[in-house]
Amino acid sequence: MIKVRLQLSAAQGGSTNPIVVAKNLIKNDGIKGMYKGIDAAFTRQVFYTGTRLGLFDKFSEMAKEPGQRTPFWKNAVCALSAGGIGAAIGNPADLALIRMQADTMLPLAERRGYTGVGHALRSIVQTEGFMGIMKGVGPTATRAMALNFGMLGFNQPAKDALADMGVAKGSTAQVWGAAWIAGFCAAFLSLPFDYVKTQVQNMKPDPVTGELPFKGPVDCAIQQVKIGGITRLWTGFPTYYMRAGGHAFFTLIFQDVVKNSWSKAGL
């Protein structure tokens, strides 16, 4: 929530301090405001994360050669493909989540007033047509591909590198160390795309001219860079790293635990 508010605040010339953003959010919306759109977030994770992790495993199995390490480029292709497909499937929930998180930043007369992910999706289809739920799918997929590339593309190579340095295979140090490296790569590579995605998914037509503020994700990125330089696209990196990097870190840790449990159970 803070990540989205911070990105929108930056685009509007407001504060980029996560503490200030959090204080204003709690002041205006209360503690409950910190969890606005949580049902959309859960829905997004089921479809997006479930798909990208599952497909990555399938693609990786197809790319493996017996007795050999999978080359980095093959890991990268598997990660990029799984991330793009997962993002497309999860886009409707992602769109609902961004809009619900940004709603109270709009003037009272312009708020969408979604009461939940189901209401959000129904409203989008009714007002914007069925394809309205796919709004922003381009930048969403690009962001997911970058995040998946950093997270899954670098996780196994990081494990291999740590093993070559003498870290015991399968040890906590190897698993956690690789997850930390992959989480950082995921956050750093995906933030510019995430920043643009947030702006594109939240944009509304001008009430007077009817024109949208951006012609598309590329135009959005160009306008943002013109205003604040290239670093504008990495606005709020520490906050984003806590969100995306932390999410990637714990996902990889728990995924390892689950896979080991399945293996021991003979599955």
Secondary structure, 3 states (H helix, E strand, C coil): CHHHHHHHHHHCCCCCCHHHHHHHHHHHHCHHHHHCCHHHHHHHHHHHHHHHHHHHHHHHHHHCCCCCCCCHHHHHHHHHHHHHHHHHHHHHHHHHHHHHHHHHHCCHHHCCCCCCHHHHHHHHHHHHCHHHHHCCHHHHHHHHHHHHHHHHHHHHHHHHHHHHCCCCCCCHHHHHHHHHHHHHHHHHHHHHHHHHHHHHHHCCCCCCCCCCCCCCHHHHHHHHHHHHCHHHHHCCHHHHHHHHHHHHHHHHHHHHHHHHHHHHCCC
